Amino acid sequence: MSPGRAVWALALLALAPSGARAGVVSRCPEGSRPTRTADASEPWACVLSEEGDRNSATCPEGTRVITTMDTMDPFKCALAGVRLSSARGVCPPGHAPIPTSDPGKDYECEKAGSRFMSGPGCPKGTRPVPTPGGIAPFKCVTGQTQGGEPRVEPRFGTRRAAEPPTEASPPKPRGGVCPKGHKAVQVENPFEPVQCLPEEAPARKPPGPKDFQRYRIPGEVSFDIPRGWHLTDAWQDEVPSVLVMLDLGRDGRPVSLSVTRHEPGAPGFIDRETQVWREKEWQGAREEGRASVGGLSAVHLSVPGHSRSALAADGPAYYVLAYSAPEDLFSRYEVAYSRLLATFKVQRKPAPPPGK
């Protein structure tokens, strides 16, 4: 490696805040920039802003090789011991937050679907390695990943090996007509808006009074969720949240419930009233009224046939209880949201009202 490049990289790490040198960061340290990777377990990394000498397949001390989404320049040197968290923030409809290099912003908004999984493609059982100075930027070799070479498993654009294989794709309608034994169903997949589902597939009934169970996060919150729905507990994240989804085996937006706590100082935090304004202006939500949820004063919002939410104040922090579903299923499962509101309880001591 180039001695000057190694010294420069070490100086960069020395200048970075101690919290950024080891652990999860929401913004790349000075001298580095966010780059999307081809590794599903680490979608973003902080790479050196100045690449320096590129005639070596190795990276300077204090950095590591990562595989990017650029098939023509797939390998970059990223800061070792630093993991860049996915951006969190509110974006206009059809956009998603991504990390930014702009010091004046917390995140950028990128149009959803404008990027797709890519990266250097190699046959199954092989992996890409850099070829500095070669005509092609990488070559495919067999064997296990060693040393500083990039991690390329799982294969790009596929599910992780630990996940179960996907089921056979449903038949596609021809001329708007599905094969015998199937019925056409409108889904929210912009590429395949009509999906053929088996006619004998029973419509899942909405949960009844006995189809719920209590879910508790000790010392935090508790609430009822429908039995059999898939739950993801991310309450230990920087922005604590719990997501509950119903898998109906169809494309598009799922039926889901979520509980999130927003606190000052968290990535992308905005106060409750600003969040209410954004929901109205950007999402077309309308205010249903103001009524307490779990003993907390809450603003209730809705986008008819699309979503409902309640923003419950806890001092400067607040909880967001939300429900979302496809339009044809919205009213069917809305009872789950009503049960969530009725059973939500805060276990931690509520913050005192502002000014007290």
N, C-alpha and C positions, 0 to 999 in steps of 0.2 A: 504494500500500500504506500501511498505518497506520505512521507513524514510530515509535510506541511498540512496535509488533509487530516492526519491523525491528531496533530497538535490543535488544529482548529476545532475539531469535534470535541476534544477534551475540554477546551476552553469554553465551548458552548455549554457543556454539562455543568461546569463549575459555576457559570453565571446563572443557570436555571435555578428557580426556587427549590429548596430542599424537598418540599412536598411534591414537586413535579418530577424530581429525579427518580422517585420510586413510588409507584402507586397509580391510581386512576386520576386523570386530570380532565377538565372540561374545555381547556384551551391549551394549545401547543405552546411550549416555552419559546422565548425569543430565539431566533435563528433556525426555527423549524416550522413546518407548515402541515396542515392536515391533508392526508391522502387516503382515498378509498382503497381498501385492500381486497384481495380475492379470497380471504379467509373468513368464512361465516362466523367463526367464534371471535374474531377481532375485526369488525368491518372498517375501522378507521385506525390510522397510526400517524405519529408525528415524524415526518421524514426531514432530513437536512435540507434547508432552503437552498444551499449552494452545494452542488454535487461534487465539485472539485475534480480530482483525477478519476476518470471512469475506465482506466485501462486495467483494472483489477476486479476479480470476481468476489473479493472480500470487502468487508466494511471496516472502518477504523474502530479502534478500541472505544468502548462506551456506546456502540451502536450495534444494530443487528440487521440482517437482510430480511426484507419482507417482499411479498409478491403483490403487485398492484393490479389494477384492472386494465392497464394499458398493454395490449398485446405486443406493441412495437418497442416498448421500454418497460418490461414487466418487473424489474427488480430495483428497489430503492433501499437506502440505508436509513433506518428508523432508530430513534432514541431507545436504548435498552432500558428496561425497568419502568417504562412509561406506557400506560395504556390510555388511549384517548376515548372517553365515553361518547356515546351517540348524543347528538344535540337534542335538547328538549326546548320546546317553545311553541308558540301559536302561529300558524301560517294560514294564508287564505285557502279556500277550498281547492282541492286538487294539487296542493303543494305539501312538502314535508320539510322539517328543519334539518339542516346539516351543519357540521362544524365550519367555522369561518376563520380566515386569516386576518380579518379586519379587526384591529384592536378596539374600534368603537362600537362593535356589535357583539352580541352574545351568540348569534347563529345566523345562517343564511336560510332562505326558503328556496327549495328546488322543486320544480314541477315533478309530480309523481309520475313514475314510469319513463322518465327521460333517460334513465340509465338502466342497463341490464347486466346481469352477471356475465363476466367475460374472463379475461386472464389468459395466460398461455395454455393452450389445449394440448394435452399429451394422451396417448392411448392408455387404457386401463393397465395398471401394473407398472407404469413408468412415471417419472416426475421431471419437471423442467429444472435445468441448472443454467446459470449465466454463461455466455460465450463472448467475453469482451473482445472486440476487434473482429468478430466474425460477421458474415453476411446476415445471418439470423441472430436475434438477440438472445436466443436460448436454444438448448437442445434437450431431447428427451432421453433419459437414462433409466436403467433399472436399479434396484437396490434401495436401502433404507436412507432416510434423510440423516445427515450427520453434520456436526459442527455448525457453521453459520449459514448453511444453505437454507433457503426458504422452506417453510412448512407448506406443503401443497396437498395434504390430505385434509378434508375430503376433496374429491375431484371438483373442479370449478363448475358451478351451476347445477349441482346435484345435491340431494339430501345427504346428511351425514350418515356414515355407515351404521351408527348406532340406532338410527331411526328405522322403523319398520318400512318395508317396501310399500309404495303406493298401490292402490287398487287399480284395476284395469279402467281406462278412461271410458266414460259412457259413450254410447253411439251418438253421432252427430246428425242433426235433422237435415233432410234433403228437401229443398223447396218448402221449408217451414213445417214439414211433416216428419214425425218420428217413426222408427220401425215399430212393428207390431209388438205389443206388450209394454210399450213405453209411452209417456205423455210429455208434451213440451211444457217446460217451466221457464218463466222469465227469471234470469239471475242477473247479478250486478257485475258480470265479467264483461268489460267493454269489447274484448276480442271474440267472445262467444256468448252473446247475450241470451241465447236460448239453449237450454240444456235438456237432453232426453233422460228422464228418470223412469224407473220401473213403475208400471201402473199399480202393482200390488204393494209397493212400498207404503206402509201405513203412515198417515200424518201424525207426527208426535203431538200428543195432547199437552196443553199448557199445564204447569204444575198445580195440583190441588192443595188444600190446606195442610195435608199430611205429607206432601212431597218436598218439604224443606228441612234443612238441618242448620244448626247453629255453627257459625264459624267465628273463632276468637283469635285475636292477636293479643296475647297477654300484656296488660299495662297500656294498651293502645285503644283498640276498638273491637266491637263484635256486632254481628248482623246475621240474618238468615239468608241462605243461598239454596237454590233448587238442587235436589239430589240428582246425581248423574251428570251434572254439567262439569266441564273441565275448568279447574281453578289454577291460576298462576299467582303465587304470592311473591311480590317484589317489594315488601314493606321495608326491607333493609337497604334499598337503593337510595340514592340522593333525593329522589322524589318518591316517597313511599306510595305504593299502589297495590291493589289486588284486582285481578281481572278474572271474570267468570264467563265462559262461553259455552254455547250449546252447539254441538257438532251435528249438523243435519245432512252432511255429505253433499253439499251443494256449493257452487262457486259464489263469489261475491262477499259482501259484507255479512258477517255472522251476527247471530243474536247474542248480545253480550251485556253484562253488567260490570261496572267498575267502581271502585272506591279509591280516591287519591287524596293525599294530604299535601297542601302547598304551604311552604314556610318561607319567610324572608331569608335571603341568603342562599336559597337553593338555586340551581341552574335554571335560568329562564323565568324566575319568579316575577309575577305581576300581581298587584293587589286585586281583591275580589271585585271591586266595582269596575276596574279596567277590564277584567276578564268578562264580566257581564256585558260591557259595551262591545267587546270584540265578538262575543257570541252573537250579539244582535246584528252588528254591522257585517261581519264576515260570513256567518253561518245562516243568517236570516232567522235567528231564533226570536221568539216572542216571550215576554214575561208573563207567566201565569199567575203570579202573586208572590207574597212573602209570608211564609209560615214556618214554624220551628221544625227542625229535624233532630231527634236525639237531644232535645233541650237546647239546641243552638239555633239562632236566627238564620233563616235560609232564604235565598232567592231561587224561585223555581222557573226554569226556562224550558221551552219545547220548540222543536222543529216538526210540525205535524207529519206523521207517517214516517219519521226518520229517527228522531232522538228526543230524549227528555233528560234533564239534569237538575240537580239541586246543589247550590253553593252555600254551605253552612259555615258561618263565621266562627272562628275560635281565636279571638283577639285579632292580631294582624295576620295570623294564619287562617286557612280555611280548608274544609273538606269539599270535594266534588263527588257526588254520587250520580252516576250516569247510566242510562239505558239506551241501547241502539239496536236496530233490527231492520231487515229489508221491509219495504212498504207492505208487501202481502202478508207478512208475519208479525207486523208491529203490534196490532191490537191483541193477537193471540197470546203473546208472551208478556204483555205489559203488566200482568198481575205480578210477575217476579219483581218488577221495579217497585210496585206499590208495597210489596212485602219488605223489600230492602229499606224503603223510607220508614215504614212502621216499626221496624225492629232494630234500626241503627242506634247503637249506644257507644258513647265515648268512655273508655275506661280511665284514660289519663285525666288529671285534674284540669278542667277547662281554663283557658287563659282568661284573666279579668278583662272586662270591656275596656276599650280605649278611654284614657283619661281617669281611670280609677286605680 
